[in-house]
Amino acid sequence: MRSIALANQKGGVGKTTTAIHLAHGLALAGDSVALLDLDPQGNATLALQGMIPDDEPDAEGAFEALQNLGSNFWMLPSPGVHRNIDRRTVPDVKKLATLVEGLRGAGIDWLVVDCPPRMDAWGYAGLELCEHVLLPVQAEFFAMHGLSQMMQTLASARKQFPGRGNLLGVVATLVDGREEIAREVLDDLRENLADKMMRSVILRDLSFVEAASHGKTLFDYRIDSKGALCYGSLVREVLDGCA
């Protein structure tokens, strides 16, 4: 089983949007995928509510705690969707690790974890569970500063959790090609990160907002949108990079 955490200490960079589209895209490619929503805000869980089948099958074993979202696709909902989580609450990492091992034994191909927009106990739990980290970065002026902080966090996580937290790549999100600053930031990222910068670029698309309001990904809501095409490219790149 291959595992990827979507993480960034900065909010509003398209992290959850990337997590749900990557997970769904991998499932549509024919692999079995489990998405874990470790953000107490539960945005990934809310963003996929429209994909729960009316005739959701009874789950057994490692899948009992998961929601089925269609063929090859399951999600562990965030505990914060239906109730406020006390800020002092920490995740039960041992229980999560047991779940992950159960999913591995059940033949799940991919584990995708959506971390919160900060590296607290929930964020570090995501890094501890996953071999790889995909880092969404918005193409804006402060991108490099935030990226530098996150790189330091990943270096610390790798020491704490050997074999975990390896940077798969950085993906530029919310890109408006008409903005000069966005083009400059992209060039800067590519120059500094070289092969760690994903070739795929996620363009701004209002269809993301529409899809989220329906509880679906763009692959389900508007497959011909530019956002869906961008994430389709990212899915193929991840498949090639993790082969």
C-alpha positions, 0 to 999 in steps of 0.5 A, spaced: 500 500 500 502 506 498 501 512 502 500 520 501 499 525 506 497 532 504 500 537 508 501 544 509 502 549 515 498 554 511 491 554 510 487 556 504 492 553 499 487 548 496 490 542 500 483 539 502 481 540 494 487 536 492 486 531 497 479 529 495 481 529 487 487 525 488 484 520 492 478 520 487 482 520 481 486 514 483 480 510 485 477 512 478 484 509 475 482 503 478 486 502 484 482 501 491 483 508 495 482 510 503 481 517 504 482 519 512 480 526 514 484 528 519 482 535 519 478 536 525 474 541 521 472 536 517 472 539 510 474 533 506 468 529 509 463 535 508 466 536 501 464 528 499 457 527 502 454 527 495 458 521 493 455 517 499 451 511 495 443 511 497 444 503 498 451 503 501 453 496 503 454 493 510 462 494 511 466 489 515 473 488 518 477 494 517 472 498 513 467 498 518 469 505 520 469 507 513 464 510 509 463 508 502 464 513 496 463 509 490 467 503 487 474 502 490 473 509 494 472 509 502 473 515 507 474 515 514 470 521 516 473 527 521 470 526 528 469 534 527 463 533 522 458 533 527 460 536 533 466 541 536 472 537 537 476 540 544 482 544 541 486 539 547 483 533 543 489 529 540 488 523 535 489 516 537 495 514 533 495 507 535 488 506 533 489 509 526 495 505 525 491 499 527 486 501 522 491 502 516 494 496 517 487 493 517 486 496 510 493 494 508 491 487 509 485 488 506 488 490 499 487 497 499 492 500 494 492 507 496 492 511 503 491 518 502 490 523 508 488 530 509 492 533 514 489 540 518 492 546 516 497 546 521 502 541 524 499 540 531 498 533 533 493 531 528 498 534 522 503 529 525 499 523 525 498 524 518 505 524 517 507 518 521 502 514 517 504 516 511 510 514 507 510 520 502 507 527 503 505 532 497 505 539 499 500 544 495 503 551 495 499 557 492 502 561 487 503 567 491 508 572 494 509 568 501 509 561 498 517 560 498 517 562 506 511 558 508 514 552 504 521 553 507 517 552 514 514 546 512 520 543 509 523 544 516 517 540 519 518 535 514 525 534 516 523 533 523 518 528 522 523 524 518 527 524 524 522 522 529 518 517 524 524 514 520 521 512 513 515 517 513 514 524 511 518 523 505 517 529 500 513 526 494 513 533 491 510 540 491 504 542 487 502 549 485 495 550 486 490 556 485 494 559 479 491 564 475 496 564 469 494 572 467 497 574 474 504 576 473 506 574 480 503 567 479 508 566 473 514 569 477 512 564 483 512 558 479 518 560 475 521 561 482 519 554 485 521 550 479 528 553 479 529 552 487 525 545 487 527 542 481 525 535 480 521 536 487 516 541 483 510 537 480 509 538 473 502 539 474 499 545 475 492 546 478 488 552 475 483 557 479 476 554 477 469 556 480 467 549 478 471 547 485 466 551 489 460 549 485 462 541 486 463 542 493 456 545 494 454 539 491 458 534 496 462 532 490 469 532 486 469 535 479 470 528 477 463 527 479 460 533 478 463 536 471 469 532 468 470 537 462 472 542 467 479 545 467 480 543 474 478 536 473 483 536 467 488 539 472 487 534 477 487 528 472 494 530 470 496 530 477 493 523 478 497 521 472 503 524 475 503 521 482 501 514 479 508 515 475 512 517 480 510 512 485 510 506 481 
